[in-house]
């Protein structure tokens, strides 16, 4: 039976957290808490790919062509970019992977990469949310294209929002900072969500089992404040246990002449 590498003898000096959850689970809500607690960057493979495309390099042009055709970028390219990124100075203490890995193949490739670096995933934080709540969150979501800012008609509406026949008037949905029009993603509908959830469980149930020893589950139901408070408790507990392990490592690794 395959599982994420997690032997007792592994002393991990960087915190490597992966955020997992279905569409609308609130990874964007959870990530700032984890970042704040650990002082590490949040990385997404989508952002890495977009950065490379903007550089207009040979690799960037190749990726741009794939994306324009709607093709998936091969895992080999994604892993190469990720390996380069996690060697940056801001990742010295660790990093957060937002929504990655998405497949078992990617999970195994990530483990292989980290094993080469004598590291491993220290926590797989799974955000569990009731399907009915996911639908409310997804279908009320509006986005600002240039910045990626996300609004919600109930929990975080734009200041300009006005109702028309009990529903938000699309003409009034504008970004708070720029005044530019907001849009709803084509797959932010009840019908699309059902398909996305089927796809999520098809791929992620195996990943959650693979990371079962590193997995922590947080209740993602409730308000932003409630969810963030739960995540904060989990991270405090994680930091306490990590502190003990690192101190133990320092004692083992300290030359006798210094004791």
Secondary structure, DSSP 8 states (H G I E B T S, - for coil): -------TT----SEEEEEEE-TTS-HHHHHHHHHHHHT-EEE-HHHHHHHHHHHT-HHHHHHHHHHHTT----HHHHHHHHHHHTTSGGGTTEEEEES---SHHHHHHHHHHHHHTT----EEEEEE--HHHHHHHHHTEEE-TTT--EEETTTB--TT--EETTEE-GGG-B-TTT--B-B--TT-SHHHHHHHHHHHHHHHHHHHHHTTTTEEEEE--S-HHHHHHHHHHHHHHHHHHHHHHHHHHHHHHS-GGG-
